[in-house]
Amino acid sequence: MDTDTDEDFVKGLNDLEKTIEKQSIVSFDPMCVRQKSNWSKRSKIYRFDELDFNPQTLLKDIPEKSPKLDVLLKKIDELDRQDMKKHGKKFKHFIFSDLKSSSYGAKILASALIAKGMKLAYNAKLKPGIKKKLAEGSDDESDDDDYDEDDEGTPLNLVSLGKIKRGGDGTTKKKVKRYEKIELLSADVLNKNKGNNFLLLSSVAVYDQPISVSLKKEILKTFNARPDNIYGEHARIIVMDSGFKEGIDLFDIKYVHIFEPSTVAADQKQVIGRGTRTCGQKGLDFHPQQGWPLHVFVYDLKIPEKLQGSFMGTKTAIELYLKSMNLDIRLLKFASDLEKTTVVGSVDYELNKNIHSFSIPMVSLTDSDNLNDHLSKGEEALYDGGAKKLVVREGPPLIYPEPKRLGFEDMRKYIKDNFSEFKWTDVKMENLCADKQGGGSGQIINYTPTQDFIRNYFTPTNPVKGMLLHHSVGTGKTCSAIAAATTNFEKQGYTILWVTRTTLKSDIWKNMFDQVCNESIRHQIQNSGLQIPAVQNKRMQLLSKAWRVRPMSYKQFSNLVSKKNSMYDTLVKINGKEDPLRNTLLIIDEAHKLYGGGDLSSVERPDMNLLHQALMYSYQYSGQNSVKLLLMTATPVTNDPMELIKLINLCKGPDEQMPGDFDAFARNYLDDDGEFTEKGRGEYLDDISGYVSYLNREKDARQFSQPIIQHIEVPIVSDIANVEKFDKKVVKDLMESDIPDLKRQILEQQEELKGELGDLDPNRFNFLKDELCGDLEGKEEKDCNKIVKRNVRELINEAKVEVKKIREKIKEVKGLIKERNKSKQGVMKDIKENSEKYKEEYEKYKESLLYQLKNKCAKKITRASKLAEVVSQHPAIVNFDERIQAYNDRISELEGEIKALVENHRKRLAHLKTVLRKDLSELERGVIKSTLLDDKKEFKKLLKIKNKSLTVSKRDINKNVRSIQQTRKKYITKIQKVMKKKIKEDNKTQKQIDKEEKKLRKTLRKQGDYEDNVQHEVLTKLVDKYRSKMLENMVDYDEDQYAMEQEKEEKKLAKEVDKKKVADAKKLDKERLRQTKKVEKEKVKTDKKAAAEKLRETKKAEKEKAKADKKAEKEKKAHTKTKKNMK
C-alpha cells in the first residue's frame, strides 16, 4: 500500500491522539505468583529424585529462596520440642501444598525434609548403567526455565518452547526412565530411623513414575496404622499436594501445615478435612473438654508496607495472587451470603440444629404468604414416600393426589410433623469413639440421625427429582447414599449408577461390605448370620441386579449419555432406548468436580452440557419414573458460587431452573453488592426447598478433631536495605510511584489554562450588567454600569492571580518530576555500581524470593489501547490477517486429516473386531487377526510419517506466519508515523483556529452579539463573590442617595419649624395681650358686681336686723304682758 492510501485512511479516523496513546499496565502472572511464593527459583539440585540433588545447598538456600518454608521447618521443630517436654513424645504432622509440580509444592517440601535429616519411607533404585547412558545423552534442564512440563497450569507456549529447546524441531524426546519401581521401606528399616521418617503423595512423577493406586493405599496404610504409627513411629509426617485433597483419610494427626493459603474457604475445609474424619484421632488421648485439638497453621508471605506499591498495593502473597486473577468482588460477597442462605433453606435445618455449634440467623420471609400450601385439611402426607404405617380410620377411603413439591415454610412444617424422630439430640461432651477400636468385614454400623433421615426422605415417590447432600467431610455421605439406594430404590426395581473420580471408584465397597450400609446385606447379616467373604469377586455376588453397572468415572458417564460405551447398551436393555435413565438412581460423589473440576484431567472431565440435557430429558419424558439424582459433596463451591446453583439445577425439572449465569441470577435475586434482596432471598429459599440436606459435624468434638487455625505471615524479605541496594525494578517503582499522578495533575491544569481561564476578556462578564442594571434607567443605570465595570476589573485581576498560581504549580510539579528523574538516574547508577562492586552479594539477592517474584512474575505492558482495533480495518492489515488466518486454517486442515485418519482406522479396527465375534472358521479368524496386526503396524508407520510431515509443514507455516507478523508490525509502525504527522499538523491548525476564534469572540462580545456561559469552578466562585459585592455596592449607593434626600428634607423641615416658631410667638404675644385685657375687664366687672352684691347684702342685713329688732320688741311686749297676767 502507498503513502497516499495510508494518509487517506488516517484522515478518516477520529481522535487520533487517543488512538495511539500508550498505556502502561503492570500485571502479574497468577501461576507465577503462586509458584514463586512457594519457592523462588527451580533447579535440579533442589529435587531429591534428581542425581544432582544437593541437600546441603538446599538447606543453606531455604531462608532466601523460601522464607515461609524456613519458618515452617522451624515451627515443626518448635512443636516437637514442646511435645517432648510436655508429653515425652512427638506427634504426627500433615503438610499440604496446593501446587502440583516437580519443582515446587510437595516435592520441594519433601526435599527440604530430607535435607533436614528425615528419611522418605519409600525408595526406588537407579537402573543399572543409567549414569553412563545419561552422560552420553544429557537432557539438562536450564535453571532459567521457570516451568516444568508436568506443572499444573504451565502455559502451553512455554512447554512448546522447552520442547523446541531440547528437541530442536518441536518433537519431544522420550524421557529416560532412570529408576526402577518404587518400593516402601520395610518396618525394620523404618524402625531404625524411628520417628524420623515421612511419606509423600505427589500428583507429578516421583522417581520418574506416578504414584500408583496400590502404592497410595500402602502409603496411607502405613501412615494410618494403629497402634504401630499412632505417634509417627514409622512415618511421622505426610506431605501431599492438591491432587490428593479428596478421598484421603489421615488418622491421629495433631498438626496441619497449609503451605499456601487457599483461594476459597471450601478448599481449606477440604484440606483440613483430611485430618478430621469420624474418629480419625481416636488413637490419641481424648480431652474431656476440648476433645482432640487439631492445630492448623496457614503460611503466607507478608509484603512490607514500603514495597506494597510494587505489588499492586497488596499486603500479602495471597492478596497478590487473587488480585492478579481479577476476581469480581460481588462474587465474594455472594458466595458468603449464598452459603448462609442455603444452609437456612436446607430440608433438615431444624433436625440438625443440635449438632451445629454455630448459629445462622433465621431469615424472615415477609414476602412469603404460604405460596405453596399444597396439603388441604383431611389429606394424609405421603410426601416422603418412606416407610408406610397402617392407619385404621373411619369414613370414606382417601384418594391421594399426585405429590407436589412444597415451598420453604410448608416444607419446614412438613419435616417437623413427619420426621422429628430423626432429630439430633442435644450434644453431650463425651468420647463417642472409645468403643470403636474393633472392626472388620461385615460390621453393621449404626446410622446417624441424618443418614436415617436421608434414606427415609429421599425415595422414589418424593416429588423432588434429586438432592444435594452438602455434608462435611467424614460424616458418612457414602453410607447415606448406599442406605438410601437400598432402602427403597433397589426394592422398587431401580438401577443404581454410582459416578465418582477414577481414583475413588473402589471406595464404595468399604461401606458395602466392611462397615455395612447396604440394607439387603444388613438384613442377611442380622437374620441369616451372613459372613462377608474376603475375596472381592465373592463379595460382589451378594449385590442385587440393581448394582449390575459398576461404579464409573465422570467421563464414562458422559460417554454413556452420549451413547458411546457398553454401559449405555446395558441401560438400554434394562430401561429401553427412549429413556435409558428411566427408573435409575444416579449417585454422583465429589459432585463439586462436575462444574468446579479444574484439577481434573481432560480424560476425566465430564461433559456437563450432555449430562444436563440427559437429566432434563428424563425428567420430562418419564415423569414420575424418571431418573433420580443424588449429589454428594462437602464443598459444593470450589471456584465460583454459581457452581452451587448449577448443582441444584441438576436436581430440578426444566420448568424450575434457576438462572445459571451470575449476571442473570443477580438481576432476579441480588442487590448491587451481590447479596440477596429480601424478596430474592424468599424466592431462592422456595426454589431450593426440599433439594438440599446440610450437615456440618466439624464442631462435633465427640467424634471429630477440632481445628484451631493460626495464620502465620512471614516477611517476604528480611532486609529491605538489600532491596534498595540491588533491585532496580522495585526501587524504580518506589521512586516513580507518584509520577503518573503528578503528570496527570499537569495535564489537568494545562487543560484548565486552555479553556475559560485562558480567555479573561472583561466583555465575557457583560451578562452581569444585564442582570443587575437591566431594569434601571438614566442616572441609576449609568451609576450601576460603573459599579459593575469596577468589580469586573477586580474579578479579572483575582482570576489572573489564580492563573498565576496554576502556572506556578505546573512549574513546581514539572520541577519535581525533573528532580525525581534526576534522582532516579543517580540511584539507578548507584544500584548498577553496587551490582558490580558486590557481585557475589548481588547474585545471591537475584536468587531471593522477592527478586524472582517481582522480576519474573510482573510484566509491564505498554501499548496503544485502541490502535490494534483501528488498524485492523486498514486494507493492508486486513490482507495480512487474511493470509495469517489462511495459514492457521491450513494447520487445522492438516490436523483434521490426521484425526480423520485415526478415526477411520479406529472404525476399521472396530469393524474387524465385530467380525471376529461372529461364528467364523479358524482359518477366517486367523486371517482377520493377521489383518488386524498388519493394519496396526502399517497404520503406526503411516501415522509416524504423517506426524513428521505435519511437524515439518507446521514449522514452515509458522515461519511464514512469523514473517507476515513482522511485516504487519512494521506496517503498523508506518501507520503510526503517518498518524503522528497528522496529529502534529492538526494541532498546529487547531492552535491557529483557537487564536482566531478567541479574537472573533472578543469582537462579538464588544458588539453584544456573543454571550458566554461561565462554567469553570474558579470563575463561577469569583462571579458569585463579585455579584454579591456588586449588590452590596448597589445597596450602599441606594443608602447614600437616601441619606442625601433625608438631609435635604431635614433642612426644609428645620426652616419650616423656625418660621412656625416666630409665628407662634407672635400669636402667643397677641393672645397674651388679649387675655390680659380680658382679665382686666373681667376684674372691673367683677369688682362692680361685688360692690353691688355687697351693697345689696348690706341693705338686706339692715332690713333683716330691723325685722328682727321689731320681732324682738314684739316678743318682749308679749312677755311683759304675760307676766302681768300671771300676777
URFENNOR-V673533 format. One line per field, one symbol per residue. phi: phi as a letter, one per 40 degrees, with the letter a starting at -180 (. if undefined). psi: psi as a letter, one per 20 degrees, with the letter a starting at -180 (. if undefined). burial: b if it has 24 or more other C-alpha atoms within 12 Angstrom, else e. Layout:
BEGIN
phi=???
psi=???
burial=???
END
This chain:
BEGIN
phi=.ccdcccccccccbfccccbccbbbcbbcdccdcccccacacacccbccbccdbcccdcccddccadccdccccccccccccccccbgabbcbbbbbccbacbbgdcccccccccchcbccaaacccdgcccccccbcbcbccccbbcccccgcdcccccccccdcbgbgcbccccccbcccbcccdcccccbdgbbabbbbccdbfgaccccccdccccccccdbccbdbgdcacbbbabccbcbgbbbbgcbbbbbcbdccbdcccdcccccbbcdfcbcccccccbbgbcbcbbbbacbcddcccccbfgccbcccccccccfcccdccccdccccccccccccbdccbdcccccbbdcccbcccbfcbcccccgcccbdcgcccbcbcbcgcccbcccdbcccdcccdcccccbbccccccdcbcaccbccbccihcgccccccdcccccccccbdcccccaabccbccgcgcdcdcccccccbccccgccbbbbacdcbccccccccbcbcbccccdccccbbgdbcccccdccccccccdbcccdbcdcccdccccgbacccdcccccbgccadcdfbcbbbcfccccbbccccccccccccccccccccccdcccfccccbbbbbacbcbbbbdcdccccccccbcdcbccdcccccccccbbcccgbcccccccccccccdgcbbbbbbcccccbbcbcbcbcbbbdcacbcdccccbcccccccccbdbcdccccccccccccccccccbccdccbcccccccbcccbfccccccccccccccccdcccccccccccccccccccccccccccccdccccccccccccbdccccccccccccccccbccbcbbacdbcdccccccdccdcdcccccccccccccccccccccccccccccccccccccccbcccccccccccdcccccccccccccccccccccccccccccccccccccccccccccccccccccccccccccccccccccccccccgbabcbcbcdcccccccccccccccccccccccccccccccccccccccccccccccccccccccccccccccccccccccccccccccccccccccccccccccccccccccccdcccc
psi=qrhgggghghhiqqlhghgjppppppqpoghgggghhgpgpqqhijphjqhjpnhggghhighghnhhhghgghgggggggghhhgijrrrqqppppipoqhirchhhgghghghijrppjrrpqqqpjhhgghhhmplqppiipjqqhjppjpphhhggghggghigjiqpppppohqaqppqqrhgghhhlpjkqrqpophrpplkqqorghggghghgghjppjhkhkkghohpppraiikiqkpppqkqhppoohpqqhqhgghggghhhjlrpkhjihrppphhicnpoopppprpppqhhihhilkjqhrhhgggghiilqohhhggggghggghhghiqhkghhjghiohrppppppmhiollilmhorqiqpokghjbpqpoppqraqqqoprpqqpqrgghhggggghikhikpprppporojihjkhaaaqjpoqpqrhgghgghhgnrhipiphrqonnprqjjlgggggggggigggghkjqpppopaqgijhihhhgihhfnpiohghgghghhjkpppqhpgghghiiqrihkhoqqrrghhhghgijljrhhghghghgiqhgnhjqlpoopoqlhiighklhjqrhhipqnhggggggghgggggichjrqqpoppqinhpggphihgghghhhiqrhijpqpipgggghhhhrahijqprgghgggghhhjpihppppojhjnihiqqopopppoopphqhohhhghhhoggghggghjhjghhghhgggghhhghhchijmmphiijhhhghghihjrrchggghghggggghhghghghhhggggggghgggggghggggghghgggghgggghghhglgghghghhiqgggggghhhqpoooqohiggggiiipgghggghhgghgghhgghgghhggghgggggghgghghhghhiroqrhggghggggggggggghhggghggghgggggghggghghghgghgggghhhgghgggggghggghggghghgggghggghgghghijjppqoohpgghhggggghgggghgggggghhgghgggggghggghgghggghggghgghggghggghghgggghgggggghggghggghgghggggghggggghgghhghhhgghhhh.
burial=eeeeebeebbeebeebeebbeeeeebbbbbbbbbbbbbbbbbbbbbbbbbeeeebeebbebbbbbbbbbbbbbebbeebbeeeeeeeeebbbbbbbbbbbbbbbbbbbbbbbbbbbebbbbbbbeeeeeeeeeeeeeeeeeeeebbbbbbbbbbeeeebeebbeeeeeebbeeeeebbbeebebbeeeebeeebbbbbbbbbbbbbbbbebeeebbbbbbbbbbbbeebbbbbbbbbbbbbbbbbbbbbbbbbbbbbbbbbbbbbbbbbbbbbbbbbbbbbbbbbbeeeebbbbbbbbbbbbbbeebbbbbbbbbbbbbbbbbbeeeeebbbebbbbbbbbbbbbbbbbbbbbbbbeeeeeebebeeeeeeeebbeeeebbbbbbbeeeeeeeeeeeeeeeeebbbbbbbbbbbbeebbeebbbeeeeeebbbeeeeeeebbbbbebbbbbbbbbbbbbbbbbbbbbbbbbbbbbbbbbbbbbbbbbbbbbeebbbbbbbbbbbbbbbbbbbbbbbbbbbbbeebeeeeebbeeeeeeeeebbbebbebbbbbbbbbbbbbbeeeebbebbeebbeeebbbbbbbbbbbbbbbbbbbebbeeebbbbbeebbebbbbbbbebbbbbbbbbbbbbbbbbbbbbbbbbbbbbbbbeebebbbebeebbebbbeeebbbbeebbbbbbbbbbbbbbbbbbbbbbbbbbbbeeebbbbbbbeeeebbbbbbbbbbbbbbbbebeebbeebeebbebbeebbbbbbbbbbbbbbeebbeeeeeeeeebbbebbbebbbbbbeebbebbeebbeebeebbeebeebeeebeebbeebeebbeeeeeebebbbbbbbbbbbbbbbeeeeeeeebbebbeebebbeebbebbeebbeebeebeeebeeeeeeeeeebeebeeeeeeeeeeeeeeebeeebeeeeeebeeebeeebeebbebbeebbeebeebeeebeebbeebbebbbebbeeeeeeeeeeeeeeeeebbeeeeeeeeebebeeebbeebbeebbeebbebbeeeeeeeeeeeeeeeeeeeeeeeeeeeeeeeeeeeeeeeeeeeeeeeeeeeeeeeeeeeeeeeeeeeeeeeeeeeeeeeeeeeeeeeeeeeee
END
